[in-house]
């Protein structure tokens, strides 16, 4: 380990907005997941907030090649030459490799961020469970969910320990905790005693691409052999997403849905290999897809099946509603909060209830029209621009409260 960095000098507040370090390492993970979509949205929209407020945001990442950083949409590294001009958004690669750095931050609380970096910042925002040591600068942290506490068996032991340690660090150190839902705010209070005055609900957002990749979606479906209407499931393939029970429910409903297929989109996470326990060729695993292709699939499907056991928000529900796609989802955790009256809610532990819901979702024309219309209306109230604006407002409040 390196020796501790000297404490940074106090930065004199200027006339503009705060200068914020935002941890963006999730964008470089093999499976960025929903947290990666959140960080990518911040990378797009926070620079606008910073420019308007005459502040600055510096995205903090581990050691990666410059072309890799550009490929995930991060701004260029800061020009530190005397002639370099300050920018509203830059990227700061740190000296350590990614997984080693983020694990050491949480398990050892080292290495500290460079003193020269902290001198330039008013606060640091940990956007995932990778929470760096930030003292004496204030810490803002996003807690997306506490699924590892509700469903510990859905996580490997090392993952549970990591997330538990991270949550306790946030509870002890964060000046402000951002959460995507009221459900997660309740969890923080009940499980970690986090005072509600430190918590700000900052919902996630959605943006439908101007030109979804309909041609690409057609080619993908043809390559999978999907030759009829289909229901869509979206999410990382991991136990919490409840996909084995969904596949069994689809098999139970197959006789009443003789023409429908089930297309599962998402990267492989961890856990047992996903396979149906019944004999059917009408389930297809499509793997991960890009945004334009994903939204084209939302627009081509007959419904989204998302009976997750637990979510801190449930981004696919919002994305489907924004595309006018009827949604079936769980009646647990944050999902009723996000869906409102714009989705069909079922007990995610009841296979028969999921199967009956799939039949209604695909076959009840009046229900489909109602859900599609209600979903579009509800999704219109969520945007990534609003997420970034709420986040920046939290930065300002934390920076202004510093002694």
C-alpha positions as CSV (number, residue, x, y, z in Angstrom):
1,X,0.0,0.0,0.0
2,X,1.1,3.6,-0.6
3,X,1.6,5.9,2.3
4,X,-1.4,8.1,3.2
5,X,-1.9,11.3,1.3
6,X,-1.4,14.5,3.2
7,X,-4.7,16.3,4.1
8,X,-5.7,18.7,1.3
9,X,-5.9,22.4,2.0
10,X,-9.3,24.0,2.3
11,X,-10.5,25.2,-1.1
12,X,-11.7,28.7,-1.0
13,X,-15.3,28.8,-2.3
14,X,-15.6,30.9,-5.5
15,X,-18.6,32.7,-7.0
16,X,-19.6,29.6,-9.0
17,X,-21.1,26.3,-8.3
18,X,-19.4,23.3,-6.6
19,X,-16.5,21.3,-8.0
20,X,-17.5,17.6,-7.7
21,X,-15.6,14.4,-8.1
22,X,-18.0,11.7,-9.5
23,X,-16.9,8.0,-9.3
24,X,-17.6,6.6,-12.8
25,X,-15.8,3.3,-12.6
26,X,-19.1,1.4,-13.0
27,X,-19.0,2.3,-16.7
28,X,-15.8,0.2,-17.1
29,X,-17.1,-2.9,-15.5
30,X,-17.7,-6.1,-17.6
31,X,-21.4,-6.0,-16.7
32,X,-22.3,-2.3,-15.9
33,X,-26.0,-3.2,-15.4
34,X,-28.6,-0.6,-14.4
35,X,-26.1,1.2,-12.2
36,X,-24.0,1.7,-15.4
37,X,-27.0,3.2,-17.2
38,X,-27.4,5.6,-14.3
39,X,-23.7,6.6,-14.3
40,X,-23.7,7.0,-18.1
41,X,-26.7,9.4,-17.8
42,X,-24.9,11.4,-15.2
43,X,-21.9,11.6,-17.5
44,X,-24.1,13.1,-20.2
45,X,-26.2,15.5,-18.1
46,X,-24.1,16.6,-15.1
47,X,-21.7,18.6,-17.3
48,X,-24.7,20.7,-18.5
49,X,-25.6,21.4,-14.8
50,X,-22.0,22.2,-14.0
51,X,-21.7,24.6,-16.9
52,X,-24.9,26.5,-16.1
53,X,-23.9,26.8,-12.4
54,X,-20.3,27.7,-13.2
55,X,-19.2,24.6,-11.3
56,X,-17.2,21.6,-12.5
57,X,-17.4,17.8,-12.4
58,X,-14.4,15.5,-12.6
59,X,-15.2,11.9,-13.4
60,X,-13.0,9.6,-11.3
61,X,-12.0,6.2,-12.8
62,X,-9.3,3.6,-12.2
63,X,-6.4,3.1,-14.6
64,X,-7.7,2.6,-18.1
65,X,-6.5,3.4,-21.7
66,X,-7.7,6.8,-23.0
67,X,-9.6,5.2,-25.9
68,X,-11.4,2.9,-23.4
69,X,-12.6,6.0,-21.5
70,X,-13.7,7.7,-24.7
71,X,-15.6,4.6,-25.8
72,X,-17.8,4.7,-22.7
73,X,-18.6,8.3,-23.2
74,X,-16.4,10.0,-20.6
75,X,-14.9,13.5,-21.4
76,X,-11.2,13.9,-22.0
77,X,-8.7,14.0,-19.1
78,X,-8.0,17.5,-17.7
79,X,-5.4,19.5,-19.4
80,X,-3.0,20.4,-16.6
81,X,-0.6,22.5,-18.7
82,X,-0.3,26.2,-17.8
83,X,-2.2,27.1,-21.0
84,X,-5.0,24.6,-20.3
85,X,-8.4,26.1,-19.8
86,X,-10.8,24.9,-17.1
87,X,-13.6,22.7,-18.4
88,X,-17.1,22.0,-17.0
89,X,-16.4,18.3,-17.2
90,X,-13.1,16.2,-17.3
91,X,-12.0,12.7,-16.4
92,X,-9.3,11.8,-13.9
93,X,-7.8,8.4,-14.2
94,X,-6.3,7.2,-10.9
95,X,-3.1,5.1,-10.6
96,X,-4.7,1.7,-9.6
97,X,-6.4,-0.9,-11.8
98,X,-10.2,-1.0,-11.5
99,X,-11.3,-4.1,-9.5
100,X,-8.3,-3.8,-7.1
101,X,-9.0,-0.1,-6.5
102,X,-12.7,-0.4,-5.8
103,X,-12.3,-3.5,-3.6
104,X,-9.5,-1.8,-1.5
105,X,-11.6,1.3,-1.1
106,X,-14.4,-0.6,0.6
107,X,-12.5,-3.4,2.4
108,X,-9.4,-1.4,3.5
109,X,-10.6,2.3,3.1
110,X,-7.4,2.8,1.1
111,X,-5.8,4.1,-1.0
112,X,-7.1,7.7,-0.4
113,X,-7.8,10.0,-3.3
114,X,-4.8,12.0,-4.2
115,X,-4.4,15.2,-2.1
116,X,-3.9,17.3,-5.2
117,X,-7.3,16.1,-6.5
118,X,-9.1,16.7,-3.2
119,X,-7.7,20.2,-3.1
120,X,-9.6,21.0,-6.2
121,X,-12.9,19.5,-5.1
122,X,-15.7,20.5,-2.8
123,X,-17.1,17.0,-2.4
124,X,-17.0,13.5,-3.9
125,X,-20.0,11.4,-5.2
126,X,-19.8,7.6,-5.0
127,X,-22.3,6.5,-7.6
128,X,-22.2,2.8,-6.7
129,X,-21.1,0.5,-3.8
130,X,-17.4,1.5,-4.6
131,X,-17.1,4.2,-2.0
132,X,-13.7,5.9,-1.8
133,X,-12.2,7.5,1.3
134,X,-13.0,11.2,0.9
135,X,-12.2,12.9,4.2
136,X,-11.9,15.7,4.8
137,X,-14.2,16.4,1.8
138,X,-17.9,15.5,2.2
139,X,-19.2,12.3,0.7
140,X,-22.4,12.0,-1.3
141,X,-23.3,8.4,-2.0
142,X,-26.0,6.7,-4.1
143,X,-27.5,3.6,-2.6
144,X,-29.5,1.9,-5.4
145,X,-30.9,-1.0,-3.4
146,X,-30.4,-3.2,-0.4
147,X,-31.3,-6.5,-2.1
148,X,-28.4,-8.3,-0.5
149,X,-30.1,-7.9,2.9
150,X,-33.5,-9.0,1.7
151,X,-32.3,-11.9,-0.5
152,X,-28.9,-12.9,0.8
153,X,-29.0,-16.2,-1.0
154,X,-29.2,-14.4,-4.3
155,X,-25.7,-13.1,-3.8
156,X,-22.3,-14.9,-3.5
157,X,-20.8,-14.6,0.0
158,X,-18.0,-12.2,-1.1
159,X,-20.6,-10.0,-2.8
160,X,-22.7,-9.9,0.4
161,X,-19.7,-8.9,2.5
162,X,-18.7,-6.2,0.0
163,X,-22.2,-4.7,-0.2
164,X,-22.7,-4.9,3.6
165,X,-19.4,-3.1,4.2
166,X,-20.2,-0.5,1.6
167,X,-23.7,0.2,3.1
168,X,-22.2,0.7,6.6
169,X,-19.5,3.1,5.3
170,X,-22.3,5.1,3.7
171,X,-24.3,5.1,6.9
172,X,-21.3,6.3,8.9
173,X,-19.7,8.7,6.5
174,X,-22.1,10.2,3.9
175,X,-23.2,13.8,4.3
176,X,-26.0,13.0,1.8
177,X,-27.4,9.7,0.5
178,X,-29.2,9.6,-2.8
179,X,-31.8,6.8,-3.4
180,X,-34.0,6.1,-6.4
181,X,-37.2,5.3,-4.5
182,X,-39.1,5.7,-1.2
183,X,-38.7,1.9,-0.8
184,X,-34.9,2.2,-0.6
185,X,-35.1,5.2,1.7
186,X,-37.2,3.0,4.1
187,X,-34.7,0.2,3.9
188,X,-31.9,2.5,4.8
189,X,-33.7,3.8,7.8
190,X,-34.9,0.4,9.0
191,X,-31.7,-1.6,8.3
192,X,-28.9,1.0,8.9
193,X,-30.6,3.7,11.0
194,X,-29.8,6.4,8.4
195,X,-31.7,9.6,9.4
196,X,-34.2,10.6,6.7
197,X,-32.8,14.2,6.8
198,X,-29.7,12.8,5.1
199,X,-31.6,11.0,2.3
200,X,-32.8,12.5,-0.9
201,X,-35.1,10.6,-3.3
202,X,-33.6,11.0,-6.8
203,X,-35.6,8.9,-9.3
204,X,-34.0,7.5,-12.3
205,X,-35.0,8.6,-15.8
206,X,-35.6,7.4,-19.4
207,X,-34.8,8.7,-22.8
208,X,-36.1,6.9,-25.9
209,X,-33.5,7.1,-28.7
210,X,-34.7,9.3,-31.6
211,X,-34.0,6.4,-34.0
212,X,-34.4,2.9,-32.4
213,X,-32.6,0.2,-34.4
214,X,-35.7,-1.5,-35.9
215,X,-33.6,-3.2,-38.6
216,X,-31.2,-4.6,-36.1
217,X,-34.1,-5.8,-33.9
218,X,-35.5,-7.6,-36.9
219,X,-32.2,-9.3,-37.7
220,X,-31.7,-10.3,-34.1
221,X,-35.2,-11.9,-33.8
222,X,-34.7,-13.7,-37.2
223,X,-31.3,-15.0,-36.0
224,X,-33.0,-16.3,-32.8
225,X,-35.7,-18.0,-34.8
226,X,-38.5,-15.9,-33.3
227,X,-41.3,-16.3,-35.9
228,X,-44.3,-14.7,-34.1
229,X,-45.4,-12.2,-31.4
230,X,-43.2,-12.2,-28.3
231,X,-43.0,-11.1,-24.7
232,X,-39.8,-9.5,-23.6
233,X,-37.8,-9.9,-20.3
234,X,-34.9,-7.5,-19.6
235,X,-32.2,-7.7,-17.0
236,X,-28.9,-9.1,-15.9
237,X,-29.2,-12.9,-15.6
238,X,-28.9,-13.3,-11.9
239,X,-31.1,-15.0,-9.2
240,X,-32.8,-11.8,-8.0
241,X,-34.4,-11.2,-11.4
242,X,-36.6,-14.3,-10.8
243,X,-36.1,-15.6,-14.4
244,X,-36.3,-19.3,-13.7
245,X,-39.8,-18.8,-12.2
246,X,-40.7,-16.6,-15.2
247,X,-39.6,-19.3,-17.6
248,X,-41.7,-21.9,-15.7
249,X,-44.7,-19.6,-15.7
250,X,-44.3,-19.1,-19.4
251,X,-44.3,-22.8,-19.9
252,X,-47.5,-23.1,-17.8
253,X,-49.1,-20.4,-20.0
254,X,-47.8,-21.9,-23.3
255,X,-51.1,-23.6,-24.2
256,X,-53.0,-20.4,-23.9
257,X,-50.3,-18.4,-25.7
258,X,-49.6,-20.9,-28.6
259,X,-48.1,-18.2,-30.9
260,X,-46.0,-16.3,-28.5
261,X,-42.3,-16.5,-27.7
262,X,-40.4,-15.2,-24.7
263,X,-37.2,-13.2,-25.5
264,X,-34.8,-12.6,-22.6
265,X,-32.4,-9.7,-23.1
266,X,-29.4,-9.0,-20.8
267,X,-25.9,-10.0,-19.9
268,X,-25.0,-13.0,-17.9
269,X,-24.4,-12.1,-14.3
270,X,-23.9,-15.0,-11.9
271,X,-25.8,-18.0,-10.5
272,X,-27.1,-21.2,-12.1
273,X,-27.3,-21.3,-15.8
274,X,-30.7,-20.2,-17.0
275,X,-32.7,-22.9,-18.6
276,X,-36.4,-23.8,-18.8
277,X,-37.5,-26.9,-16.9
278,X,-40.1,-27.7,-19.5
279,X,-39.7,-28.8,-23.2
280,X,-40.1,-25.7,-25.3
281,X,-38.2,-24.0,-28.1
282,X,-40.1,-20.7,-27.7
283,X,-37.7,-19.2,-25.1
284,X,-34.7,-17.4,-26.5
285,X,-31.8,-15.8,-24.7
286,X,-30.7,-12.8,-26.7
287,X,-27.7,-11.6,-24.6
288,X,-26.8,-8.0,-24.1
289,X,-27.9,-5.4,-26.6
290,X,-27.2,-1.7,-27.1
291,X,-29.7,1.1,-26.3
292,X,-31.1,1.6,-29.8
293,X,-31.7,-2.1,-30.3
294,X,-33.2,-2.5,-26.8
295,X,-35.7,0.3,-27.4
296,X,-36.6,-1.2,-30.8
297,X,-37.3,-4.5,-29.0
298,X,-39.5,-2.7,-26.5
299,X,-41.5,-1.2,-29.4
300,X,-41.8,-4.6,-31.2
301,X,-42.8,-6.7,-28.2
302,X,-46.3,-7.4,-27.0
303,X,-45.4,-6.9,-23.3
304,X,-42.6,-6.7,-20.8
305,X,-42.4,-9.5,-18.2
306,X,-40.5,-8.3,-15.2
307,X,-41.4,-10.2,-12.0
308,X,-38.2,-9.4,-10.1
309,X,-38.0,-10.4,-6.5
310,X,-36.7,-7.0,-5.4
311,X,-35.6,-3.7,-7.0
312,X,-34.4,-0.4,-5.8
313,X,-36.1,1.2,-8.8
314,X,-36.7,-1.2,-11.8
315,X,-35.4,0.7,-14.8
316,X,-36.8,-1.7,-17.5
317,X,-40.3,-1.0,-16.2
318,X,-39.9,2.7,-16.9
319,X,-38.2,2.1,-20.3
320,X,-41.0,-0.2,-21.4
321,X,-43.7,2.3,-20.4
322,X,-41.9,5.1,-22.2
323,X,-42.2,3.0,-25.4
324,X,-45.9,2.3,-24.9
325,X,-45.3,-1.4,-24.0
326,X,-47.7,-3.0,-21.5
327,X,-45.9,-4.2,-18.4
328,X,-46.2,-7.0,-15.9
329,X,-44.1,-6.6,-12.8
330,X,-43.9,-7.5,-9.1
331,X,-46.0,-6.1,-6.3
332,X,-42.9,-5.8,-4.1
333,X,-40.2,-3.3,-3.1
334,X,-40.0,-0.2,-5.3
335,X,-41.9,-1.7,-8.3
336,X,-45.4,-0.6,-7.4
337,X,-44.0,2.8,-6.6
338,X,-42.4,3.2,-10.1
339,X,-45.3,1.6,-12.0
340,X,-48.2,3.3,-10.3
341,X,-51.4,2.3,-12.0
342,X,-49.6,1.7,-15.3
343,X,-48.7,-2.0,-14.9
344,X,-50.2,-5.3,-14.1
345,X,-48.8,-6.3,-10.6
346,X,-48.3,-9.9,-9.5
347,X,-46.8,-11.9,-6.6
348,X,-43.3,-12.7,-7.9
349,X,-43.3,-15.9,-5.8
350,X,-46.5,-17.3,-7.3
351,X,-45.8,-19.0,-10.6
352,X,-49.5,-19.5,-11.3
353,X,-50.1,-15.8,-10.8
354,X,-47.3,-14.9,-13.1
355,X,-48.6,-17.3,-15.8
356,X,-52.1,-15.9,-15.5
357,X,-50.7,-12.4,-15.8
358,X,-48.8,-13.3,-18.9
359,X,-52.0,-14.6,-20.5
360,X,-53.8,-11.3,-19.6
361,X,-50.9,-9.2,-20.8
362,X,-50.8,-10.8,-24.2
363,X,-54.5,-11.5,-24.8
364,X,-56.6,-8.8,-23.1
365,X,-56.8,-6.0,-25.8
366,X,-58.5,-3.5,-23.5
367,X,-56.0,-4.0,-20.7
368,X,-53.1,-3.6,-23.2
369,X,-54.5,-0.3,-24.5
370,X,-55.0,1.0,-20.9
371,X,-51.6,0.0,-19.8
372,X,-49.9,1.4,-22.9
373,X,-51.6,4.8,-22.5
374,X,-51.1,5.0,-18.7
375,X,-47.5,3.9,-19.1
376,X,-46.6,6.7,-21.5
377,X,-48.2,9.3,-19.3
378,X,-46.3,8.0,-16.2
379,X,-43.0,7.7,-18.0
380,X,-43.2,11.3,-19.2
381,X,-42.7,12.4,-15.6
382,X,-39.2,10.8,-15.4
383,X,-36.1,12.0,-17.3
384,X,-32.4,11.7,-16.9
385,X,-32.1,15.5,-17.1
386,X,-34.3,15.7,-14.0
387,X,-32.2,13.1,-12.3
388,X,-29.0,15.1,-13.0
389,X,-30.7,18.4,-11.9
390,X,-31.8,16.8,-8.6
391,X,-28.3,15.4,-8.1
392,X,-26.6,18.7,-8.7
393,X,-29.0,20.4,-6.3
394,X,-27.9,18.0,-3.6
395,X,-24.3,18.8,-4.4
396,X,-25.0,22.5,-3.9
397,X,-26.7,21.9,-0.6
398,X,-23.9,19.8,0.7
399,X,-21.2,22.2,-0.5
400,X,-23.0,25.2,1.0
401,X,-23.3,23.5,4.4
402,X,-19.6,23.0,4.7
403,X,-18.1,25.1,7.5
